[in-house]
């Protein structure tokens, strides 16, 4: 990935950057595109220092918010009743925030618009965490369950294949399921050509995810790097906004 010089224009006309752009920025930018209402995203270390960031918010504001919410998450994890928490989502008077723990003390911090949905980001964050882990060399973790994929659809929107490096990997749809799915989400049990089986989910935003079992890398015939976050496969539905309160906090728990 080409590094951006300090002070250069941020992607899509955002504020000028104040640091070189790393490979992590590209991953965060793809996460930002998958979370409706997100204004900025940051990767922050255990000391509260921002490793990299993306978005339209002022860089200084992003750094301050990332450091603050990393401390909040750390404090929550020290409490006996919340010690196993991996994510916290908070709605304040002017903005909302989501912070998600990563290995080695790192965390992802999302800055959202005030009325943005606080839930429903776990697959996007999980897929982002997987890509960050591969870039950083972190060990495998159960929180890296989901992969973001491009899907080739057949009649009626039924999935018939996964796009992997320009190639369509065929899949057999074994059946549909709705257990644990959200509003306007659809799920299928699928089988790859090598016999691996797993889940395929289309979120209401139109983005698709597979669990680790049916990652395109599971195919013995067509091994390739993760497809990243891909493109939107269907027209997005309307976002259901949560009722804003003066302050609302949720403990997402383990993902």
C-alpha positions as CSV (number, residue, x, y, z in Angstrom):
1,X,0.0,0.0,0.0
2,X,1.3,3.4,-0.9
3,X,2.1,5.7,2.0
4,X,0.5,9.1,2.1
5,X,2.6,12.1,3.0
6,X,1.7,13.9,6.2
7,X,-0.7,16.8,5.5
8,X,-2.0,15.2,2.4
9,X,-5.7,15.1,1.6
10,X,-7.6,12.2,3.3
11,X,-9.6,9.8,1.3
12,X,-12.9,11.1,-0.1
13,X,-12.2,14.7,0.8
14,X,-11.8,14.3,4.6
15,X,-9.6,16.4,6.8
16,X,-5.8,16.3,6.0
17,X,-3.9,13.5,7.6
18,X,-1.3,14.2,10.2
19,X,0.7,10.9,9.8
20,X,1.8,8.5,7.2
21,X,-0.9,6.0,6.1
22,X,-0.1,2.4,6.9
23,X,-1.5,-0.9,5.6
24,X,-3.9,-0.8,8.6
25,X,-5.6,2.3,7.2
26,X,-6.8,0.4,4.2
27,X,-8.4,-2.2,6.4
28,X,-10.0,0.4,8.6
29,X,-11.4,2.2,5.6
30,X,-13.1,-0.9,4.4
31,X,-14.6,-1.4,7.8
32,X,-15.8,2.2,7.8
33,X,-17.7,1.5,4.5
34,X,-19.5,-1.5,6.1
35,X,-20.8,0.3,9.2
36,X,-23.7,2.6,8.5
37,X,-23.4,5.9,10.3
38,X,-19.6,5.6,11.0
39,X,-17.6,8.8,10.8
40,X,-14.2,7.5,11.7
41,X,-12.3,4.4,12.8
42,X,-9.0,4.0,14.7
43,X,-6.7,1.3,15.7
44,X,-5.3,2.1,19.1
45,X,-2.7,0.3,21.3
46,X,-2.7,-0.6,25.0
47,X,-1.3,2.8,25.9
48,X,-4.0,4.7,24.1
49,X,-1.8,5.7,21.2
50,X,-3.5,5.7,17.8
51,X,-1.6,3.4,15.4
52,X,-3.7,4.6,12.4
53,X,-7.1,6.0,11.6
54,X,-9.5,6.8,8.8
55,X,-12.6,8.9,8.3
56,X,-14.0,12.4,8.0
57,X,-13.5,13.5,11.6
58,X,-10.7,15.8,12.7
59,X,-7.5,13.7,13.3
60,X,-6.9,15.1,16.8
61,X,-10.5,14.4,17.8
62,X,-10.2,10.8,16.6
63,X,-7.0,10.3,18.6
64,X,-8.5,11.8,21.8
65,X,-11.7,9.7,21.4
66,X,-9.7,6.5,20.6
67,X,-7.5,7.0,23.7
68,X,-10.4,7.7,26.0
69,X,-12.6,4.8,24.9
70,X,-9.6,2.4,25.1
71,X,-9.3,3.5,28.8
72,X,-13.0,2.9,29.3
73,X,-12.8,-0.6,27.9
74,X,-9.8,-1.4,30.0
75,X,-11.6,-0.2,33.1
76,X,-14.6,-2.3,32.3
77,X,-12.5,-5.4,31.8
78,X,-11.1,-4.9,35.3
79,X,-14.5,-5.1,36.9
80,X,-15.5,-8.6,38.0
81,X,-18.9,-8.4,36.4
82,X,-17.5,-7.2,33.0
83,X,-14.1,-8.8,32.9
84,X,-14.9,-10.9,29.9
85,X,-16.3,-8.1,27.8
86,X,-14.7,-7.5,24.4
87,X,-16.9,-4.6,23.2
88,X,-18.7,-1.6,24.6
89,X,-21.2,0.6,22.7
90,X,-22.2,4.0,24.0
91,X,-24.6,6.7,22.8
92,X,-23.9,10.3,24.0
93,X,-25.7,13.6,23.3
94,X,-23.8,14.4,20.1
95,X,-22.2,11.1,19.0
96,X,-22.0,7.4,19.5
97,X,-19.0,5.1,20.0
98,X,-18.1,1.4,19.7
99,X,-14.8,0.1,21.1
100,X,-13.8,-3.6,20.5
101,X,-10.8,-5.3,22.1
102,X,-8.1,-7.0,20.0
103,X,-5.1,-9.2,20.9
104,X,-2.0,-7.8,22.6
105,X,-4.0,-4.9,24.1
106,X,-5.0,-3.3,20.8
107,X,-8.6,-2.1,20.1
108,X,-10.8,-0.8,17.3
109,X,-12.7,2.4,18.1
110,X,-15.6,3.5,15.9
111,X,-16.9,7.0,16.0
112,X,-20.6,7.1,14.9
113,X,-23.2,9.7,14.2
114,X,-25.5,10.3,17.2
115,X,-28.5,8.3,15.9
116,X,-26.4,5.5,14.3
117,X,-27.3,1.9,15.2
118,X,-25.2,0.7,18.1
119,X,-25.6,-3.0,17.4
120,X,-25.2,-5.1,14.3
121,X,-21.5,-4.5,13.7
122,X,-20.1,-7.7,15.1
123,X,-19.5,-9.4,11.7
124,X,-17.9,-6.4,10.1
125,X,-15.7,-5.9,13.1
126,X,-14.8,-9.6,13.3
127,X,-13.8,-9.5,9.6
128,X,-11.8,-6.4,10.1
129,X,-10.1,-7.9,13.2
130,X,-9.1,-11.0,11.1
131,X,-7.5,-8.8,8.4
132,X,-5.7,-6.7,11.1
133,X,-4.5,-9.9,12.7
134,X,-3.1,-11.2,9.5
135,X,-1.3,-7.9,8.8
136,X,0.0,-7.6,12.4
137,X,0.9,-11.3,12.7
138,X,-1.4,-11.9,15.7
139,X,-2.2,-15.5,16.7
140,X,-5.6,-16.9,15.7
141,X,-8.5,-16.0,18.0
142,X,-12.2,-17.1,18.3
143,X,-13.2,-13.5,17.7
144,X,-11.9,-13.8,14.1
145,X,-15.0,-15.9,13.2
146,X,-16.2,-14.0,10.2
147,X,-14.9,-13.3,6.7
148,X,-16.3,-10.6,4.4
149,X,-16.9,-12.0,1.0
150,X,-18.3,-11.2,-2.5
151,X,-21.2,-13.4,-3.5
152,X,-22.5,-14.4,-6.9
153,X,-26.2,-14.7,-6.8
154,X,-28.7,-16.8,-8.7
155,X,-32.4,-16.5,-9.3
156,X,-34.3,-14.9,-6.4
157,X,-31.1,-13.7,-4.8
158,X,-30.0,-17.2,-3.8
159,X,-26.2,-17.5,-3.4
160,X,-24.5,-19.7,-5.9
161,X,-20.8,-18.9,-5.5
162,X,-18.1,-16.9,-3.9
163,X,-15.8,-14.5,-5.8
164,X,-12.2,-15.3,-5.0
165,X,-9.4,-13.3,-6.8
166,X,-11.5,-13.0,-9.9
167,X,-12.7,-16.6,-9.9
168,X,-16.1,-17.9,-8.8
169,X,-15.9,-20.7,-6.2
170,X,-19.1,-22.7,-6.6
171,X,-21.2,-23.5,-3.5
172,X,-24.0,-25.9,-2.8
173,X,-26.8,-24.4,-0.7
174,X,-27.9,-27.1,1.8
175,X,-30.7,-25.0,3.4
176,X,-31.6,-21.7,5.0
177,X,-31.7,-20.8,8.6
178,X,-32.7,-17.8,10.7
179,X,-31.4,-18.7,14.2
180,X,-29.6,-15.8,15.7
181,X,-30.1,-13.5,12.7
182,X,-31.3,-9.9,12.9
183,X,-34.0,-8.0,11.2
184,X,-33.9,-8.5,7.4
185,X,-30.9,-10.7,7.6
186,X,-30.8,-14.0,5.7
187,X,-28.7,-17.1,6.3
188,X,-27.8,-20.3,4.5
189,X,-25.9,-23.5,5.2
190,X,-23.5,-24.0,2.3
191,X,-20.9,-26.5,1.1
192,X,-17.8,-25.8,-0.9
193,X,-16.4,-27.9,-3.6
194,X,-13.9,-29.5,-1.2
195,X,-16.7,-30.6,1.1
196,X,-16.2,-27.9,3.8
197,X,-19.5,-26.7,5.3
198,X,-20.4,-23.5,7.1
199,X,-22.7,-20.5,7.3
200,X,-23.3,-17.7,4.8
201,X,-25.1,-14.6,6.0
202,X,-26.4,-11.6,4.1
203,X,-26.9,-8.6,6.3
204,X,-29.7,-6.0,5.7
205,X,-27.0,-3.6,4.4
206,X,-26.4,-6.0,1.5
207,X,-23.0,-7.2,2.7
208,X,-22.1,-10.9,2.9
209,X,-20.1,-12.8,5.5
210,X,-19.1,-16.4,6.0
211,X,-17.8,-18.1,9.1
212,X,-14.3,-19.5,9.2
213,X,-15.3,-22.9,7.9
214,X,-16.4,-21.6,4.5
215,X,-13.7,-19.0,4.0
216,X,-12.6,-19.1,0.4
217,X,-9.2,-20.2,1.7
218,X,-10.8,-23.5,2.8
219,X,-11.0,-24.5,-0.9
220,X,-8.2,-26.8,-1.8
221,X,-8.6,-26.1,-5.5
222,X,-8.4,-22.3,-5.3
223,X,-6.3,-21.1,-2.4
224,X,-5.9,-17.3,-2.2
225,X,-5.5,-14.5,0.4
226,X,-8.6,-13.3,2.1
227,X,-10.8,-11.4,-0.3
228,X,-11.0,-8.4,2.0
229,X,-14.2,-6.5,2.3
230,X,-15.3,-6.7,-1.3
231,X,-18.2,-4.9,-2.8
232,X,-21.9,-4.6,-1.9
233,X,-23.9,-7.4,-3.4
234,X,-27.4,-6.1,-3.0
235,X,-29.2,-2.9,-2.6
236,X,-29.0,-1.8,1.0
237,X,-32.2,-1.6,3.1
238,X,-33.1,1.2,5.3
239,X,-31.3,1.5,8.6
240,X,-33.3,1.1,11.7
241,X,-32.1,3.8,14.1
242,X,-32.2,3.2,17.8
243,X,-34.0,5.7,20.0
244,X,-31.5,8.2,21.2
245,X,-31.2,8.8,24.9
246,X,-29.1,11.3,26.8
247,X,-26.6,8.5,27.5
248,X,-27.0,4.9,26.6
249,X,-24.4,2.2,27.1
250,X,-24.5,-1.4,26.2
251,X,-22.1,-4.2,27.0
252,X,-21.9,-6.4,23.9
253,X,-19.8,-9.1,25.6
254,X,-18.0,-11.8,23.7
255,X,-18.3,-12.0,20.0
